[in-house]
Amino acid sequence: MHLNIAVFICYVRTDAAGSTNTIIRRPDRARVGDGDPHPPLPFELDGVPDGLREGIGAKYNSIQLPGGISMRHLVTIPLALCLAVGIAADQGAKPTNDVGLYPAAEIQWGEGPPSLAKGAQMAVLEGDPAKEGMFTMRLKLPADFDVKPHWHTQVEHVTVISGTLHFGMGDPFDRAKTRPMPAGSFGYWPIGMRHFAYTEGETVLQLHGRGPWTITYVNPADDPRGRK
């Protein structure tokens, strides 16, 4: 017995205006069973709507497969999945009218986070690092400032705005095993990777990522939050 089963490809396309469009396509040729190519389906849906294109699967509704399953199910199921993907994409795109402009001279610096030693300063430019969601912040670190081996529960993205950050991977802390990252440098590293750093001259860093942002020191004794 030769069994023809429809194979569908679906994806969500977003145009320049931010509108999403669900696309369903049937590859022109696919091989099933004895290797004979399927003839192209009599439809190719771009955007779907229009009553879900009245003719969708009409030709296949009358075809019965073993077990009483009709070709209608093979069309409807992937179609429903594609529509669900489109809806999810729409819900994920949350437009905002927020605008944030921070000329360098107007950035307001405050005391650094308690997870860093005294002397550090911080400016939150976007979001809230302590909460769920995207954030952007800057750290101003004095010269010869050490950040002992630690790790994060989120991917870290760092841009060096000024000064030089010497970055090392692993532990223990070893300045000889660091790589200099002068102004203009960028780096990112994965969740849980142990790393450390120190500054050469006053250094300003920009961090961005997804909160909540946490830092865990490999050696609890290095954590400024535990010091009295």
C-alpha positions as CSV (number, residue, x, y, z in Angstrom):
1,M,0.0,0.0,0.0
2,H,1.3,3.4,-0.9
3,L,0.5,6.1,1.7
4,N,0.8,9.8,0.9
5,I,1.2,12.0,3.9
6,A,1.2,15.8,3.6
7,V,4.3,17.5,5.0
8,F,4.0,21.1,6.0
9,I,6.5,23.8,6.8
10,C,5.3,26.8,8.9
11,Y,7.1,29.9,10.0
12,V,6.3,33.4,11.2
13,R,7.5,36.3,9.1
14,T,7.8,39.8,10.6
15,D,7.9,42.9,8.3
16,A,9.6,46.2,8.8
17,A,6.6,47.6,10.6
18,G,6.6,44.8,13.1
19,S,3.6,43.0,11.8
20,T,3.7,39.2,12.0
21,N,2.5,36.9,9.2
22,T,2.1,33.2,9.5
23,I,3.3,31.3,6.5
24,I,2.4,27.7,5.7
25,R,4.1,25.9,2.8
26,R,4.1,22.4,1.4
27,P,7.5,21.4,-0.1
28,D,7.1,20.7,-3.9
29,R,8.6,17.3,-3.5
30,A,8.9,14.9,-0.6
31,R,9.4,11.2,-0.5
32,V,7.4,8.8,1.6
33,G,7.0,5.0,1.5
34,D,8.2,3.6,-1.8
35,G,10.1,6.8,-2.7
36,D,7.7,8.2,-5.3
37,P,7.5,12.0,-5.1
38,H,4.3,13.5,-3.8
39,P,2.6,15.8,-6.4
40,P,2.5,19.4,-5.1
41,L,-0.5,20.3,-3.0
42,P,-3.1,22.4,-4.7
43,F,-2.6,25.2,-2.3
44,E,0.2,27.4,-0.8
45,L,-1.0,29.6,2.0
46,D,0.7,32.9,2.7
47,G,-0.8,34.8,5.6
48,V,-3.6,32.3,6.0
49,P,-6.7,34.4,7.1
50,D,-9.6,34.9,4.5
51,G,-11.6,32.3,6.4
52,L,-8.5,30.1,6.5
53,R,-8.7,29.9,2.8
54,E,-11.9,28.0,2.2
55,G,-10.3,25.4,0.0
56,I,-7.7,24.4,2.6
57,G,-7.6,20.6,2.5
58,A,-10.9,20.3,0.7
59,K,-9.5,17.8,-1.7
60,Y,-8.1,15.7,1.2
61,N,-11.2,15.6,3.4
62,S,-12.6,12.7,1.6
63,I,-9.4,10.6,1.7
64,Q,-9.5,8.1,4.6
65,L,-6.3,6.7,6.1
66,P,-5.9,3.5,8.1
67,G,-7.7,3.8,11.5
68,G,-10.4,6.1,10.2
69,I,-8.1,9.2,10.1
70,S,-8.9,11.6,7.3
71,M,-6.4,13.8,5.5
72,R,-8.4,16.7,7.1
73,H,-6.6,16.0,10.4
74,L,-3.2,16.0,8.7
75,V,-4.0,19.5,7.4
76,T,-5.8,20.9,10.4
77,I,-3.2,19.9,13.0
78,P,-0.2,21.6,11.5
79,L,-2.3,24.5,10.6
80,A,-3.4,24.9,14.2
81,L,0.2,24.7,15.4
82,C,1.3,27.3,12.9
83,L,-1.5,29.7,14.0
84,A,-0.5,29.1,17.6
85,V,3.1,30.1,16.7
86,G,1.8,33.2,15.1
87,I,-0.3,34.2,18.1
88,A,2.6,33.6,20.4
89,A,4.9,35.8,18.3
90,D,2.3,38.6,18.3
91,Q,2.0,38.4,22.1
92,G,5.8,38.4,22.5
93,A,6.2,41.6,20.6
94,K,5.2,44.3,23.1
95,P,5.7,47.7,21.6
96,T,6.7,50.5,23.9
97,N,6.8,54.2,23.6
98,D,9.6,54.6,26.2
99,V,12.6,56.6,25.1
100,G,15.9,56.8,27.1
101,L,18.6,59.2,26.1
102,Y,21.7,59.4,28.4
103,P,24.4,61.9,27.2
104,A,27.6,60.8,29.0
105,A,27.9,64.0,31.0
106,E,24.3,63.7,32.3
107,I,24.5,60.1,33.7
108,Q,23.8,60.1,37.4
109,W,26.1,57.8,39.3
110,G,25.2,56.3,42.7
111,E,26.9,53.9,45.1
112,G,27.8,50.6,43.6
113,P,25.9,47.3,44.4
114,P,26.6,45.6,47.7
115,S,28.0,42.7,45.8
116,L,31.0,44.8,44.8
117,A,33.7,46.2,47.1
118,K,33.6,49.8,48.2
119,G,34.6,52.3,45.6
120,A,32.4,51.0,42.8
121,Q,29.7,53.2,41.4
122,M,26.6,52.3,39.4
123,A,24.1,53.9,37.0
124,V,21.1,51.9,35.9
125,L,20.1,53.1,32.4
126,E,17.3,50.7,31.5
127,G,15.1,48.3,33.4
128,D,15.8,47.0,36.9
129,P,18.7,44.4,37.3
130,A,16.9,43.0,40.3
131,K,13.7,42.2,38.4
132,E,12.7,40.0,35.6
133,G,13.3,41.6,32.2
134,M,16.0,43.3,30.2
135,F,18.3,45.8,31.8
136,T,21.3,48.0,31.0
137,M,23.6,49.5,33.6
138,R,27.1,50.9,33.9
139,L,29.7,50.4,36.5
140,K,32.5,52.8,37.3
141,L,35.4,51.0,39.0
142,P,38.5,52.7,40.5
143,A,42.0,51.8,39.4
144,D,43.4,48.5,40.6
145,F,40.0,47.2,41.6
146,D,39.7,43.5,42.0
147,V,36.6,41.4,41.3
148,K,37.3,37.9,42.7
149,P,36.2,34.7,41.0
150,H,32.4,34.5,40.7
151,W,29.6,33.4,38.4
152,H,26.1,34.5,37.4
153,T,22.7,32.9,36.8
154,Q,22.3,34.8,33.5
155,V,24.6,35.3,30.5
156,E,26.8,38.3,31.0
157,H,27.4,40.9,28.3
158,V,30.1,43.6,29.0
159,T,31.3,46.5,27.0
160,V,34.3,48.5,28.1
161,I,33.5,52.2,27.8
162,S,36.7,53.6,29.2
163,G,39.9,52.4,30.9
164,T,41.0,48.8,30.7
165,L,39.5,45.6,32.2
166,H,41.7,42.6,32.7
167,F,39.5,39.5,32.4
168,G,40.3,36.0,33.5
169,M,38.5,32.7,33.4
170,G,38.3,30.0,36.1
171,D,39.6,30.3,39.6
172,P,41.7,31.0,41.7
173,F,42.2,34.7,41.1
174,D,45.5,35.2,39.1
175,R,46.3,38.5,37.4
176,A,48.9,36.8,35.3
177,K,46.2,34.7,33.6
178,T,44.0,37.6,32.5
179,R,43.5,39.2,29.1
180,P,43.4,43.0,28.7
181,M,40.2,44.5,27.3
182,P,40.8,48.2,26.5
183,A,38.1,50.8,25.8
184,G,35.8,49.6,23.0
185,S,36.1,45.9,23.8
186,F,33.1,43.7,24.2
187,G,32.7,40.2,25.7
188,Y,30.0,37.8,26.8
189,W,30.2,34.5,28.7
190,P,27.7,31.8,29.7
191,I,25.7,31.1,32.8
192,G,27.8,29.6,35.6
193,M,31.2,30.3,34.0
194,R,33.7,31.2,36.8
195,H,35.6,34.3,36.0
196,F,37.4,37.3,37.6
197,A,38.8,40.7,36.7
198,Y,40.7,43.7,37.8
199,T,41.0,47.3,36.4
200,E,43.9,49.2,35.0
201,G,43.1,52.8,35.7
202,E,39.6,54.0,36.4
203,T,37.3,51.8,34.2
204,V,33.7,52.2,33.1
205,L,31.8,49.1,32.0
206,Q,28.4,48.7,30.5
207,L,26.5,45.5,31.3
208,H,23.3,44.5,29.7
209,G,21.3,41.3,29.9
210,R,18.2,39.8,31.5
211,G,17.3,40.1,35.2
212,P,17.2,39.2,37.9
213,W,20.9,39.8,38.0
214,T,22.8,37.9,40.6
215,I,26.5,37.3,41.5
216,T,27.8,34.3,43.5
217,Y,31.4,34.3,44.6
218,V,33.3,31.0,44.4
219,N,34.8,31.7,47.8
220,P,32.2,33.2,50.2
221,A,35.0,35.0,52.0
222,D,35.4,37.2,48.9
223,D,31.8,38.4,48.9
224,P,31.6,42.0,50.2
225,R,28.0,41.3,51.4
226,G,29.3,39.0,54.1
227,R,31.7,41.5,55.6
228,K,30.8,43.6,58.6
